[in-house]
Amino acid sequence: MNSALFGQTHTTWRDYSGNPDAAQYSALKQINRSNVSQLEPAWTYPTGGDMPYFFNPIVIGRIMYVLAKNNSIVALDAATGSEIWTHAPSPAVKIVTNRGINYWENRDRTDRRLLFCADQSLRAIDA
């Protein structure tokens, strides 16, 4: 799909699959075929549970949003892996999407939301 259609440069990972066109691609050049074998883990974060993990985290600025700890949305410092906050669903919620969440903000960034599905409903929380 043509990234120009969405005006994306593919230098962030703000949506499920990377960008609105779901390209699963980054134009960043720091990691490439010649140095990818030299990568080492900077940090890890235990997601909890024994289920396979299919969630696609997103990164906005320095914050990474993941699904962990019994269907909770968790905000992590992307540089250190330190937990910033956790949003636990109500006990009535049985299934939070296991694929990913999306991010939305207004022009001046005073209103920022994380969008996700839970029990066949679209939900939004303050990012």
MMTF fields as JSON, N, C-alpha, C and O atoms, coordinates in Angstrom:
{
  "mmtfVersion": "1.0.0",
  "mmtfProducer": "UNKNOWN",
  "numBonds": 507,
  "numAtoms": 508,
  "numGroups": 127,
  "numChains": 1,
  "numModels": 1,
  "chainsPerModel": [1],
  "groupsPerChain": [127],
  "chainIdList": ["A"],
  "bondAtomList": [4, 2, 8, 6, 12, 10, 16, 14, 20, 18, 24, 22, 28, 26, 32, 30, 36, 34, 40, 38, 44, 42, 48, 46, 52, 50, 56, 54, 60, 58, 64, 62, 68, 66, 72, 70, 76, 74, 80, 78, 84, 82, 88, 86, 92, 90, 96, 94, 100, 98, 104, 102, 108, 106, 112, 110, 116, 114, 120, 118, 124, 122, 128, 126, 132, 130, 136, 134, 140, 138, 144, 142, 148, 146, 152, 150, 156, 154, 160, 158, 164, 162, 168, 166, 172, 170, 176, 174, 180, 178, 184, 182, 188, 186, 192, 190, 196, 194, 200, 198, 204, 202, 208, 206, 212, 210, 216, 214, 220, 218, 224, 222, 228, 226, 232, 230, 236, 234, 240, 238, 244, 242, 248, 246, 252, 250, 256, 254, 260, 258, 264, 262, 268, 266, 272, 270, 276, 274, 280, 278, 284, 282, 288, 286, 292, 290, 296, 294, 300, 298, 304, 302, 308, 306, 312, 310, 316, 314, 320, 318, 324, 322, 328, 326, 332, 330, 336, 334, 340, 338, 344, 342, 348, 346, 352, 350, 356, 354, 360, 358, 364, 362, 368, 366, 372, 370, 376, 374, 380, 378, 384, 382, 388, 386, 392, 390, 396, 394, 400, 398, 404, 402, 408, 406, 412, 410, 416, 414, 420, 418, 424, 422, 428, 426, 432, 430, 436, 434, 440, 438, 444, 442, 448, 446, 452, 450, 456, 454, 460, 458, 464, 462, 468, 466, 472, 470, 476, 474, 480, 478, 484, 482, 488, 486, 492, 490, 496, 494, 500, 498, 504, 502],
  "bondOrderList": [1, 1, 1, 1, 1, 1, 1, 1, 1, 1, 1, 1, 1, 1, 1, 1, 1, 1, 1, 1, 1, 1, 1, 1, 1, 1, 1, 1, 1, 1, 1, 1, 1, 1, 1, 1, 1, 1, 1, 1, 1, 1, 1, 1, 1, 1, 1, 1, 1, 1, 1, 1, 1, 1, 1, 1, 1, 1, 1, 1, 1, 1, 1, 1, 1, 1, 1, 1, 1, 1, 1, 1, 1, 1, 1, 1, 1, 1, 1, 1, 1, 1, 1, 1, 1, 1, 1, 1, 1, 1, 1, 1, 1, 1, 1, 1, 1, 1, 1, 1, 1, 1, 1, 1, 1, 1, 1, 1, 1, 1, 1, 1, 1, 1, 1, 1, 1, 1, 1, 1, 1, 1, 1, 1, 1, 1],
  "groupList": [{"groupName": "MET", "atomNameList": ["N", "CA", "C", "O"], "elementList": ["N", "C", "C", "O"], "formalChargeList": [0, 0, 0, 0], "bondAtomList": [1, 0, 2, 1, 3, 2], "bondOrderList": [1, 1, 2], "singleLetterCode": "M", "chemCompType": "L-PEPTIDE LINKING"}, {"groupName": "ASN", "atomNameList": ["N", "CA", "C", "O"], "elementList": ["N", "C", "C", "O"], "formalChargeList": [0, 0, 0, 0], "bondAtomList": [1, 0, 2, 1, 3, 2], "bondOrderList": [1, 1, 2], "singleLetterCode": "N", "chemCompType": "L-PEPTIDE LINKING"}, {"groupName": "SER", "atomNameList": ["N", "CA", "C", "O"], "elementList": ["N", "C", "C", "O"], "formalChargeList": [0, 0, 0, 0], "bondAtomList": [1, 0, 2, 1, 3, 2], "bondOrderList": [1, 1, 2], "singleLetterCode": "S", "chemCompType": "L-PEPTIDE LINKING"}, {"groupName": "ALA", "atomNameList": ["N", "CA", "C", "O"], "elementList": ["N", "C", "C", "O"], "formalChargeList": [0, 0, 0, 0], "bondAtomList": [1, 0, 2, 1, 3, 2], "bondOrderList": [1, 1, 2], "singleLetterCode": "A", "chemCompType": "L-PEPTIDE LINKING"}, {"groupName": "LEU", "atomNameList": ["N", "CA", "C", "O"], "elementList": ["N", "C", "C", "O"], "formalChargeList": [0, 0, 0, 0], "bondAtomList": [1, 0, 2, 1, 3, 2], "bondOrderList": [1, 1, 2], "singleLetterCode": "L", "chemCompType": "L-PEPTIDE LINKING"}, {"groupName": "PHE", "atomNameList": ["N", "CA", "C", "O"], "elementList": ["N", "C", "C", "O"], "formalChargeList": [0, 0, 0, 0], "bondAtomList": [1, 0, 2, 1, 3, 2], "bondOrderList": [1, 1, 2], "singleLetterCode": "F", "chemCompType": "L-PEPTIDE LINKING"}, {"groupName": "GLY", "atomNameList": ["N", "CA", "C", "O"], "elementList": ["N", "C", "C", "O"], "formalChargeList": [0, 0, 0, 0], "bondAtomList": [1, 0, 2, 1, 3, 2], "bondOrderList": [1, 1, 2], "singleLetterCode": "G", "chemCompType": "PEPTIDE LINKING"}, {"groupName": "GLN", "atomNameList": ["N", "CA", "C", "O"], "elementList": ["N", "C", "C", "O"], "formalChargeList": [0, 0, 0, 0], "bondAtomList": [1, 0, 2, 1, 3, 2], "bondOrderList": [1, 1, 2], "singleLetterCode": "Q", "chemCompType": "L-PEPTIDE LINKING"}, {"groupName": "THR", "atomNameList": ["N", "CA", "C", "O"], "elementList": ["N", "C", "C", "O"], "formalChargeList": [0, 0, 0, 0], "bondAtomList": [1, 0, 2, 1, 3, 2], "bondOrderList": [1, 1, 2], "singleLetterCode": "T", "chemCompType": "L-PEPTIDE LINKING"}, {"groupName": "HIS", "atomNameList": ["N", "CA", "C", "O"], "elementList": ["N", "C", "C", "O"], "formalChargeList": [0, 0, 0, 0], "bondAtomList": [1, 0, 2, 1, 3, 2], "bondOrderList": [1, 1, 2], "singleLetterCode": "H", "chemCompType": "L-PEPTIDE LINKING"}, {"groupName": "TRP", "atomNameList": ["N", "CA", "C", "O"], "elementList": ["N", "C", "C", "O"], "formalChargeList": [0, 0, 0, 0], "bondAtomList": [1, 0, 2, 1, 3, 2], "bondOrderList": [1, 1, 2], "singleLetterCode": "W", "chemCompType": "L-PEPTIDE LINKING"}, {"groupName": "ARG", "atomNameList": ["N", "CA", "C", "O"], "elementList": ["N", "C", "C", "O"], "formalChargeList": [0, 0, 0, 0], "bondAtomList": [1, 0, 2, 1, 3, 2], "bondOrderList": [1, 1, 2], "singleLetterCode": "R", "chemCompType": "L-PEPTIDE LINKING"}, {"groupName": "ASP", "atomNameList": ["N", "CA", "C", "O"], "elementList": ["N", "C", "C", "O"], "formalChargeList": [0, 0, 0, 0], "bondAtomList": [1, 0, 2, 1, 3, 2], "bondOrderList": [1, 1, 2], "singleLetterCode": "D", "chemCompType": "L-PEPTIDE LINKING"}, {"groupName": "TYR", "atomNameList": ["N", "CA", "C", "O"], "elementList": ["N", "C", "C", "O"], "formalChargeList": [0, 0, 0, 0], "bondAtomList": [1, 0, 2, 1, 3, 2], "bondOrderList": [1, 1, 2], "singleLetterCode": "Y", "chemCompType": "L-PEPTIDE LINKING"}, {"groupName": "PRO", "atomNameList": ["N", "CA", "C", "O"], "elementList": ["N", "C", "C", "O"], "formalChargeList": [0, 0, 0, 0], "bondAtomList": [1, 0, 2, 1, 3, 2], "bondOrderList": [1, 1, 2], "singleLetterCode": "P", "chemCompType": "L-PEPTIDE LINKING"}, {"groupName": "LYS", "atomNameList": ["N", "CA", "C", "O"], "elementList": ["N", "C", "C", "O"], "formalChargeList": [0, 0, 0, 0], "bondAtomList": [1, 0, 2, 1, 3, 2], "bondOrderList": [1, 1, 2], "singleLetterCode": "K", "chemCompType": "L-PEPTIDE LINKING"}, {"groupName": "ILE", "atomNameList": ["N", "CA", "C", "O"], "elementList": ["N", "C", "C", "O"], "formalChargeList": [0, 0, 0, 0], "bondAtomList": [1, 0, 2, 1, 3, 2], "bondOrderList": [1, 1, 2], "singleLetterCode": "I", "chemCompType": "L-PEPTIDE LINKING"}, {"groupName": "VAL", "atomNameList": ["N", "CA", "C", "O"], "elementList": ["N", "C", "C", "O"], "formalChargeList": [0, 0, 0, 0], "bondAtomList": [1, 0, 2, 1, 3, 2], "bondOrderList": [1, 1, 2], "singleLetterCode": "V", "chemCompType": "L-PEPTIDE LINKING"}, {"groupName": "GLU", "atomNameList": ["N", "CA", "C", "O"], "elementList": ["N", "C", "C", "O"], "formalChargeList": [0, 0, 0, 0], "bondAtomList": [1, 0, 2, 1, 3, 2], "bondOrderList": [1, 1, 2], "singleLetterCode": "E", "chemCompType": "L-PEPTIDE LINKING"}, {"groupName": "CYS", "atomNameList": ["N", "CA", "C", "O"], "elementList": ["N", "C", "C", "O"], "formalChargeList": [0, 0, 0, 0], "bondAtomList": [1, 0, 2, 1, 3, 2], "bondOrderList": [1, 1, 2], "singleLetterCode": "C", "chemCompType": "L-PEPTIDE LINKING"}],
  "groupTypeList": [0, 1, 2, 3, 4, 5, 6, 7, 8, 9, 8, 8, 10, 11, 12, 13, 2, 6, 1, 14, 12, 3, 3, 7, 13, 2, 3, 4, 15, 7, 16, 1, 11, 2, 1, 17, 2, 7, 4, 18, 14, 3, 10, 8, 13, 14, 8, 6, 6, 12, 0, 14, 13, 5, 5, 1, 14, 16, 17, 16, 6, 11, 16, 0, 13, 17, 4, 3, 15, 1, 1, 2, 16, 17, 3, 4, 12, 3, 3, 8, 6, 2, 18, 16, 10, 8, 9, 3, 14, 2, 14, 3, 17, 15, 16, 17, 8, 1, 11, 6, 16, 1, 13, 10, 18, 1, 11, 12, 11, 8, 12, 11, 11, 4, 4, 5, 19, 3, 12, 7, 2, 4, 11, 3, 16, 12, 3],
  "groupIdList": [1, 2, 3, 4, 5, 6, 7, 8, 9, 10, 11, 12, 13, 14, 15, 16, 17, 18, 19, 20, 21, 22, 23, 24, 25, 26, 27, 28, 29, 30, 31, 32, 33, 34, 35, 36, 37, 38, 39, 40, 41, 42, 43, 44, 45, 46, 47, 48, 49, 50, 51, 52, 53, 54, 55, 56, 57, 58, 59, 60, 61, 62, 63, 64, 65, 66, 67, 68, 69, 70, 71, 72, 73, 74, 75, 76, 77, 78, 79, 80, 81, 82, 83, 84, 85, 86, 87, 88, 89, 90, 91, 92, 93, 94, 95, 96, 97, 98, 99, 100, 101, 102, 103, 104, 105, 106, 107, 108, 109, 110, 111, 112, 113, 114, 115, 116, 117, 118, 119, 120, 121, 122, 123, 124, 125, 126, 127],
  "secStructList": [7, 7, 4, 4, 4, 6, 6, 7, 7, 1, 7, 7, 5, 7, 5, 6, 6, 5, 1, 6, 6, 7, 7, 7, 7, 7, 7, 7, 7, 1, 1, 7, 6, 6, 6, 4, 4, 4, 7, 7, 7, 1, 7, 7, 7, 7, 7, 7, 1, 1, 1, 7, 7, 7, 7, 5, 7, 3, 3, 3, 6, 6, 3, 3, 3, 3, 3, 3, 6, 6, 6, 3, 3, 3, 3, 3, 3, 6, 6, 6, 7, 7, 3, 3, 3, 3, 3, 7, 7, 7, 6, 6, 7, 7, 7, 5, 7, 1, 1, 5, 7, 3, 3, 3, 3, 7, 6, 6, 1, 1, 1, 3, 3, 3, 3, 3, 3, 3, 6, 6, 3, 3, 3, 3, 3, 3, 7],
  "xCoordList": [0.846, 0.0, 0.887, 1.957, 0.486, 1.25, 1.196, 0.127, 2.361, 2.39, 2.068, 1.612, 2.291, 1.968, 0.469, 0.04, -0.315, -1.759, -2.143, -3.097, -1.425, -1.711, -0.799, -0.958, 0.145, 1.065, 2.037, 2.534, 2.314, 3.192, 4.606, 4.811, 5.561, 6.951, 7.494, 8.644, 6.689, 7.068, 8.286, 9.195, 8.297, 9.387, 8.902, 9.673, 7.651, 7.11, 6.365, 6.259, 5.856, 5.042, 3.846, 3.708, 2.964, 1.851, 0.551, -0.429, 0.527, -0.698, -0.405, 0.742, -1.47, -1.345, -0.741, -1.212, 0.256, 1.002, 1.861, 2.309, 2.095, 3.037, 2.421, 2.711, 1.587, 0.972, -0.436, -0.811, -1.221, -2.582, -2.643, -3.665, -1.56, -1.564, -1.12, -1.025, -0.846, -0.471, 0.746, 0.82, 1.691, 2.854, 3.838, 4.642, 3.794, 4.752, 6.184, 7.024, 6.431, 7.704, 8.15, 7.322, 9.439, 10.022, 11.1, 11.938, 11.079, 12.088, 13.354, 14.304, 13.374, 14.556, 15.731, 15.554, 16.918, 18.102, 19.113, 20.114, 18.886, 19.868, 20.133, 21.273, 19.088, 19.239, 19.026, 18.025, 19.968, 19.877, 20.427, 20.795, 20.482, 20.931, 22.364, 22.707, 23.194, 24.598, 24.822, 25.835, 23.889, 24.123, 23.042, 23.17, 21.996, 20.907, 21.384, 20.831, 22.368, 22.873, 23.609, 23.875, 23.936, 24.652, 23.714, 24.176, 22.423, 21.472, 21.434, 21.57, 21.249, 21.088, 19.911, 19.627, 19.215, 18.08, 18.528, 19.521, 17.787, 18.06, 17.323, 17.826, 16.131, 15.337, 14.234, 13.946, 13.628, 12.471, 11.385, 11.664, 10.161, 9.034, 8.146, 7.662, 7.922, 7.082, 5.615, 5.052, 5.006, 3.606, 2.648, 1.474, 3.126, 2.264, 1.43, 1.217, 0.967, 0.128, 0.931, 2.116, 0.252, 0.897, 0.435, 0.825, -0.382, -0.909, 0.153, 1.017, 0.096, 0.998, 0.745, -0.39, 1.789, 1.696, 1.68, 2.677, 0.554, 0.403, 0.274, 0.163, 0.288, -0.001, 1.082, 2.272, 0.667, 1.568, 1.685, 0.788, 2.767, 2.904, 3.034, 3.415, 2.715, 2.944, 3.821, 3.841, 4.539, 5.413, 5.042, 5.023, 4.748, 4.432, 5.424, 5.396, 6.293, 7.333, 8.222, 8.83, 8.306, 9.114, 8.275, 8.786, 6.981, 6.112, 5.696, 5.234, 5.869, 5.426, 4.179, 4.154, 3.153, 1.908, 1.814, 1.919, 1.612, 1.554, 0.331, -0.28, -0.015, -1.053, -0.34, 0.532, -0.705, -0.039, -0.908, -1.964, -0.447, -1.069, -2.586, -3.313, -3.052, -4.496, -5.315, -6.278, -4.939, -5.671, -5.583, -6.472, -4.556, -4.362, -3.54, -2.639, -3.858, -3.011, -1.953, -2.288, -0.676, 0.413, 1.26, 1.61, 1.587, 2.482, 3.868, 4.038, 4.859, 6.242, 7.131, 6.865, 8.173, 9.196, 9.927, 10.527, 9.882, 10.442, 11.955, 12.517, 12.622, 14.076, 14.52, 15.56, 13.735, 14.177, 13.325, 13.781, 12.088, 11.167, 10.45, 9.695, 10.67, 10.015, 8.522, 8.115, 7.713, 6.261, 5.874, 6.306, 5.053, 4.578, 3.189, 2.937, 2.276, 0.939, 0.326, 0.786, -0.723, -1.475, -2.954, -3.46, -3.654, -5.104, -5.732, -5.725, -6.27, -6.914, -8.357, -9.052, -8.825, -10.23, -11.136, -10.693, -12.392, -13.333, -13.422, -13.164, -13.781, -13.87, -14.844, -14.722, -15.801, -16.78, -16.181, -16.725, -15.082, -14.455, -13.736, -12.906, -14.063, -13.458, -12.315, -11.313, -12.459, -11.462, -11.076, -11.922, -9.788, -9.22, -8.469, -7.821, -8.554, -7.918, -6.501, -5.763, -6.127, -4.776, -3.859, -2.749, -4.29, -3.477, -2.806, -1.63, -3.511, -2.884, -3.88, -5.091, -3.339, -4.15, -3.723, -2.674, -4.53, -4.195, -4.167, -4.707, -3.534, -3.351, -3.971, -3.89, -4.594, -5.154, -4.845, -4.859, -4.566, -4.398, -4.978, -5.029, -5.425, -5.9, -4.686, -3.555, -4.925, -3.822, -2.835, -1.629, -3.328, -2.414, -1.981, -1.331, -2.331, -1.951, -2.519, -2.017, -3.549, -4.157, -5.116, -5.464, -5.535, -6.424, -5.762, -5.617, -5.359, -4.668, -5.368, -5.651, -5.652, -6.409, -5.73, -5.059, -5.931, -5.584, -6.895, -7.814, -6.998, -8.211, -7.957, -6.95, -8.883, -8.737, -10.123, -11.105, -10.186, -11.449, -11.453, -10.445, -12.599, -12.792, -14.221, -15.17, -14.362, -15.699, -16.564, -17.704, -16.038, -16.744, -17.219, -18.193, -16.531, -16.827, -15.54, -14.478, -15.638, -14.506, -14.404, -15.393, -13.218, -12.996, -11.899, -11.047, -11.937, -10.904, -10.536, -11.403, -9.226, -8.754, -7.776, -7.199, -7.601, -6.675, -5.25, -4.837, -4.506, -3.122, -2.236, -1.034],
  "yCoordList": [-1.172, 0.0, 1.228, 1.207, 2.274, 3.504, 4.305, 4.763, 4.48, 5.21, 6.681, 7.332, 7.225, 8.624, 8.872, 9.987, 7.841, 7.957, 8.411, 9.172, 7.962, 8.31, 9.416, 9.844, 9.884, 10.91, 10.408, 11.198, 9.122, 8.532, 8.382, 8.11, 8.563, 8.347, 7.042, 6.686, 6.332, 5.052, 5.17, 4.342, 6.205, 6.37, 6.258, 6.506, 5.892, 5.66, 4.329, 3.685, 3.925, 2.707, 3.058, 2.564, 3.935, 4.505, 3.738, 4.039, 2.765, 2.025, 0.53, 0.099, -0.24, -1.685, -1.939, -1.375, -2.747, -3.054, -1.895, -1.901, -0.905, 0.152, 1.462, 2.506, 1.429, 2.626, 2.302, 1.131, 3.323, 3.049, 2.122, 1.476, 2.052, 1.156, -0.266, -1.121, -0.531, -1.861, -2.439, -3.645, -1.579, -2.009, -2.857, -3.577, -2.791, -3.503, -3.202, -4.095, -1.926, -1.476, -0.209, 0.614, -0.055, 1.172, 1.653, 0.869, 2.945, 3.537, 3.927, 4.429, 3.7, 4.052, 3.191, 2.031, 3.76, 3.093, 2.627, 2.007, 2.903, 2.576, 1.073, 0.655, 0.264, -1.19, -1.675, -1.336, -2.473, -2.956, -4.38, -4.957, -4.93, -6.315, -6.541, -7.641, -5.52, -5.713, -5.712, -6.234, -5.132, -5.074, -5.731, -5.76, -6.253, -6.838, -8.019, -8.265, -8.733, -9.887, -9.462, -10.298, -8.198, -7.693, -7.167, -6.757, -7.178, -6.66, -7.541, -8.762, -6.904, -7.596, -6.977, -5.794, -7.754, -7.184, -6.025, -6.134, -4.923, -3.778, -3.959, -3.562, -4.557, -4.843, -5.816, -6.009, -6.416, -7.288, -6.881, -6.24, -7.252, -6.962, -8.2, -8.633, -8.778, -9.984, -9.631, -8.813, -10.241, -9.953, -10.754, -10.403, -11.812, -12.635, -13.593, -13.38, -14.633, -15.619, -16.603, -16.406, -17.673, -18.734, -18.78, -19.678, -17.834, -17.831, -17.321, -16.534, -17.766, -17.193, -15.689, -15.232, -14.94, -13.476, -12.998, -13.134, -12.438, -11.959, -10.444, -9.897, -9.762, -8.33, -7.515, -7.767, -6.54, -5.645, -4.344, -3.504, -4.159, -2.921, -1.722, -1.864, -0.548, 0.686, 1.59, 1.469, 2.49, 3.425, 4.836, 5.149, 5.684, 7.083, 7.891, 7.845, 8.624, 9.35, 8.359, 7.492, 8.475, 7.563, 6.515, 5.807, 6.401, 5.461, 4.314, 4.532, 3.084, 1.888, 1.369, 1.261, 1.052, 0.512, -0.959, -1.324, -1.804, -3.251, -3.82, -3.148, -5.047, -5.785, -6.752, -7.506, -6.736, -7.603, -7.728, -7.103, -8.548, -8.648, -8.79, -7.88, -9.907, -10.202, -9.197, -8.63, -8.978, -8.096, -6.626, -5.862, -6.206, -4.793, -4.14, -4.761, -2.879, -2.078, -1.46, -0.854, -1.617, -1.137, -0.154, -0.417, 0.985, 1.98, 1.771, 1.728, 1.64, 1.421, 2.52, 3.048, 2.867, 3.74, 2.924, 1.896, 3.372, 2.576, 2.433, 1.481, 3.352, 3.277, 2.328, 1.679, 2.244, 1.463, 0.239, -0.674, 0.207, -0.88, -0.685, -1.561, 0.451, 0.72, 0.962, 1.66, 0.376, 0.532, 1.948, 2.421, 2.612, 3.962, 3.89, 4.49, 3.15, 2.943, 1.692, 1.176, 1.22, 0.051, 0.394, 0.967, 0.042, 0.21, -1.18, -1.856, -1.592, -2.904, -2.788, -1.851, -3.726, -3.69, -4.037, -4.61, -3.687, -4.051, -5.577, -6.257, -6.117, -7.576, -8.224, -9.412, -7.458, -8.01, -8.258, -9.057, -7.597, -7.757, -9.093, -9.396, -9.889, -11.21, -11.222, -11.905, -10.468, -10.523, -9.112, -8.331, -8.789, -7.581, -8.039, -9.085, -7.263, -7.66, -8.162, -7.579, -9.222, -9.749, -9.388, -9.914, -8.515, -8.151, -6.788, -6.65, -5.791, -4.49, -3.393, -3.612, -2.218, -1.038, 0.062, -0.033, 1.1, 2.255, 3.498, 3.522, 4.52, 5.779, 6.897, 6.892, 7.856, 9.034, 10.245, 10.159, 11.376, 12.636, 13.772, 13.704, 14.841, 16.01, 16.857, 16.544, 17.912, 18.685, 19.24, 19.233, 19.722, 20.307, 19.31, 19.7, 18.053, 16.949, 17.079, 16.439, 17.892, 18.007, 16.86, 16.598, 16.188, 15.034, 13.866, 13.881, 12.845, 11.682, 10.426, 10.296, 9.495, 8.286, 7.034, 7.037, 5.964, 4.621, 3.937, 3.943, 3.35, 2.688, 1.193, 0.754, 0.415, -1.039, -1.679, -1.016, -2.954, -3.694, -4.563, -5.174, -4.605, -5.463, -5.968, -5.187, -7.286, -7.915, -7.346, -6.95, -7.305, -6.881, -5.443, -5.092, -4.595, -3.169, -2.388, -2.797, -1.256, -0.368, 0.48, 1.071, 0.547, 1.306, 2.343, 2.177, 3.404, 4.422, 4.807, 4.982, 4.938, 5.422, 6.572, 6.686, 7.412, 8.535, 7.993, 7.241, 8.382, 7.916, 8.593, 8.329],
  "zCoordList": [0.0, 0.0, 0.0, 0.609, -0.649, -0.775, 0.513, 0.917, 1.172, 2.435, 2.237, 3.176, 1.048, 0.791, 0.919, 1.217, 0.694, 0.825, 2.227, 2.388, 3.228, 4.614, 5.14, 6.283, 4.339, 4.776, 5.833, 6.635, 5.849, 6.854, 6.31, 5.127, 7.19, 6.807, 7.38, 7.121, 8.147, 8.734, 9.647, 9.592, 10.484, 11.442, 12.881, 13.808, 13.084, 14.424, 14.405, 13.361, 15.549, 15.654, 16.521, 17.641, 15.981, 16.734, 16.575, 17.256, 15.699, 15.427, 15.415, 15.291, 15.546, 15.372, 13.993, 13.005, 13.909, 12.687, 12.198, 11.051, 13.049, 12.721, 12.283, 12.867, 11.279, 10.712, 10.225, 10.159, 9.882, 9.407, 8.19, 7.958, 7.414, 6.257, 6.615, 5.734, 7.909, 8.401, 7.677, 7.44, 7.333, 6.56, 7.358, 6.766, 8.688, 9.534, 9.089, 8.982, 8.835, 8.275, 8.992, 9.382, 9.162, 9.693, 8.739, 8.292, 8.426, 7.545, 8.302, 7.701, 9.614, 10.397, 9.944, 9.573, 9.976, 9.416, 10.466, 10.104, 11.753, 12.779, 12.869, 13.072, 12.718, 12.727, 11.304, 10.673, 10.794, 9.418, 9.345, 10.368, 8.172, 8.001, 8.472, 8.906, 8.392, 8.773, 10.287, 10.753, 11.07, 12.515, 13.367, 14.591, 12.766, 13.55, 14.395, 15.467, 13.949, 14.716, 15.985, 16.848, 16.111, 17.278, 18.372, 19.436, 18.117, 19.101, 20.346, 20.263, 21.497, 22.767, 23.495, 23.306, 24.33, 25.064, 25.961, 26.68, 25.909, 26.782, 28.108, 29.159, 28.058, 29.247, 28.867, 27.686, 29.854, 29.651, 30.637, 31.65, 30.338, 31.215, 31.252, 30.206, 32.422, 32.492, 32.269, 32.996, 31.277, 30.967, 31.827, 31.936, 32.431, 33.277, 32.447, 31.254, 33.084, 32.402, 31.586, 31.32, 31.192, 30.428, 28.981, 28.234, 28.582, 27.221, 26.245, 26.631, 24.971, 23.96, 23.847, 23.985, 23.6, 23.561, 22.121, 21.41, 21.681, 20.307, 20.228, 19.131, 21.354, 21.407, 20.714, 20.9, 19.917, 19.214, 20.02, 19.95, 20.781, 21.545, 20.611, 19.449, 21.133, 20.381, 21.246, 22.471, 20.593, 21.287, 20.852, 19.662, 21.837, 21.595, 22.418, 23.648, 21.753, 22.474, 23.212, 22.586, 24.531, 25.344, 26.059, 26.926, 25.708, 26.412, 25.496, 24.376, 25.992, 25.298, 26.011, 27.237, 25.235, 25.788, 25.415, 24.245, 26.434, 26.241, 26.955, 27.786, 26.629, 27.34, 28.272, 27.839, 29.547, 30.521, 31.752, 31.855, 32.688, 34.013, 33.96, 34.358, 33.48, 33.466, 32.668, 33.182, 31.423, 30.509, 30.853, 30.477, 31.543, 31.844, 30.736, 30.172, 30.429, 29.559, 30.478, 31.495, 30.115, 30.95, 30.15, 29.0, 30.768, 30.17, 30.755, 31.974, 29.876, 30.294, 29.741, 28.661, 30.46, 29.916, 28.852, 29.165, 27.607, 26.512, 26.611, 26.069, 27.287, 27.404, 28.511, 28.394, 29.59, 30.749, 31.053, 31.741, 30.549, 30.866, 32.189, 32.613, 32.856, 34.138, 33.936, 33.008, 34.815, 34.738, 35.184, 36.235, 34.365, 34.674, 35.287, 36.333, 34.634, 35.176, 34.573, 33.554, 35.23, 34.778, 34.784, 35.75, 33.7, 33.634, 33.602, 32.573, 34.736, 34.819, 34.361, 34.753, 33.534, 33.12, 34.293, 35.289, 34.164, 35.225, 35.3, 34.306, 36.455, 36.594, 35.61, 35.309, 35.111, 34.173, 32.787, 32.024, 32.446, 31.135, 31.086, 31.943, 30.076, 29.935, 28.934, 29.142, 27.845, 26.782, 26.359, 25.922, 26.492, 25.907, 24.669, 24.684, 23.603, 22.36, 22.604, 23.398, 21.938, 22.131, 20.973, 20.887, 20.091, 18.935, 19.088, 18.752, 19.578, 19.707, 20.017, 20.064, 20.225, 20.489, 19.536, 18.898, 19.437, 18.615, 19.477, 20.584, 18.956, 19.652, 18.825, 17.597, 19.511, 18.859, 19.717, 20.945, 19.08, 19.804, 18.982, 17.754, 19.687, 18.949, 18.547, 18.918, 17.801, 17.216, 18.234, 17.988, 19.375, 20.358, 21.443, 22.413, 21.288, 22.18, 23.587, 24.511, 23.769, 25.095, 25.371, 26.523, 24.332, 24.462, 23.743, 22.521, 24.515, 23.953, 24.443, 25.634, 23.529, 23.882, 23.362, 22.33, 24.116, 23.666, 23.339, 24.158, 22.167, 21.7, 21.606, 21.049, 22.158, 22.139, 22.222, 22.555, 21.921, 22.008, 23.257, 23.614, 23.907, 25.066, 25.032, 24.961, 25.082, 25.036, 23.924, 24.163, 22.728, 21.525, 21.566, 20.902, 22.352, 22.415, 22.216, 22.685, 21.516, 21.381, 22.629, 23.062, 23.212, 24.455, 24.215, 23.341, 25.003, 24.954, 26.379, 27.234, 26.621, 27.917, 27.668, 26.587, 28.676, 28.586, 28.549, 29.433, 27.519, 27.389, 28.411, 28.458]
}
